[in-house]
Each structure stands twice: as C-alpha cells, then as structure tokens.
C-alpha cells in the first residue's frame, strides 16, 4: 500500500506520538534546550535565533510540531524517546520508495530533429 505524508502524520497522531513529543517539549526548561534536543529533526534546519522566532510565533506546540517536524524523522524522534514502531517505519520506507520512483528522471533520447545542428 502506498502512503502519503498526511497518512503518516495521522498515524503518529493516532498513536499519541505527537502528544508524547509535546510533553517532552513542555518538560524542557527553555527554547534553547528544545532547539538542542530537536535541531536534527527539523523540516527546515535553521539557526537557534530563527528557531526561537518560529517557536514563539506558533500558536501552540502541536501546531509547531505539525509545521516543523518532517514525517521521515518520526522513527528517529521515537528512538530518541525510547519507542519503536515497525509499522510507522514501514510506512515511511514505502513512501520513500514511491518518492524515488516519482523523481526518477526519464532517459535522454537524442531526437532525430536535433541531429546535425
């Protein structure tokens, strides 16, 4: 079965992984600590000052997670939290294979019209 990003994110929500990540973020003492803890998992890598701005602008931690955590990083985040989910890993692997196939460039063919120029 082919999985889309939103299905993977929904799966993470349904299994309360986003809640666990939110609790982990709330437990950390400062925005700098949150940045250090999550900087390898951000969808758009940025400096700490940019991270602070984006984090403070966000209406809630849940919204921030949805906007800034890339779906491919969920297995690494779960590992950091001491949890593993083989189903989630399989979903992400299948989505990655589909992405590779979709982005494969077609072979170049020398069209007869272009010969001789």
N, C-alpha and C positions, 0 to 999 in steps of 0.2 A: 504494500500500500504506500502511496506517495503522501508525504506530509508537508504541509506548508508551515511557515513560521508561526502564524497565528494559532495553528493547532498545537504546536509545541509549547507555546506560551500558555495556552489554555490548559494543557496537560499539567504544566508546572503550577498553575494556579489551583487547579482541581486537587492536586496532591499537597496543597498548602506549602509548597516550596517558597513561593513569594512571601507568604506570612513568616516563614522561618527566617528568610533573608531580611525582612523588615524588622523583625525582633532583634536580629543580630546588629543591624544598623542602629536601631534605637538604643541598644546596650552600649555602643561605643561612645566614649566620652566627648569627642569633638568631631567636627567636619574633617579636620586633618587626619584623624585616626580612621575615619570612614574612607577617605581617599587612599591612604596607605593600604588599607585592607582590600579595597576593590579595584585599584587602578589597573590591574591586569585584565579585568573582566569588562571594562567599559566599551560600549559600542563605538564611541568617538573618543579615542585617547586624547587627553588634554593635560595642561599644567594644573597644578594644585589651585592656583587662583581662579582659573576658569571653572574648575570643578566646584569651588566654593560658590561662585556666582550662580551656576546652573542648579546646584543643590538647594540654595536658598530661594531661588525663584520658583522652584517646583511647588505645586500646591500641596502635595503630600508625598510621603516616602514611596507609597505604592505607585503613584504616577511617575515618580522619578525612576523607579525600577523598570517599569514598562517602557519608558522612553530611552533608558541608557544602558540596559543590560542586553547584550546580543544573545539571541536564542542559542547559538552554538556554544556559549560559555556556561550554560546551566550545569553540565556534568562537572566542570572544574569548580564551580561555586559549591555544588553539593558535596564534592570531595573535600573542599575546604571546611565545610560544615560537618563533615564526618558521615555523610549519607551517600549512598549509591543507588542508582535506578537504571537497570539494564534496559527497560522499555524506553525511557527517555533517550538514552544513548543510542539505541537502535533507530528511533525516530529521527534524531539529528544526523546520524550516519546516512540514512536513506535520503533525507533532504539534501545533504551534501552531494551525494551521487547524482541526484537529479539536477542540482545546480551545475555540476561539472559538465553533464551532458548538454544542458541548455546553453552553456557558454563555450562549447567546443566550436572552433571556427571551421567553416567548410573548407574543403581543399581548394587551392587555387588552380584554376584551369586557364590555360592560355587560349583565349578565344581566337578563332580564325580571323576575325575582323582586325585584330591588333597586330597581326604579323606583317612585317615589312615596314613598320614605322620606325 
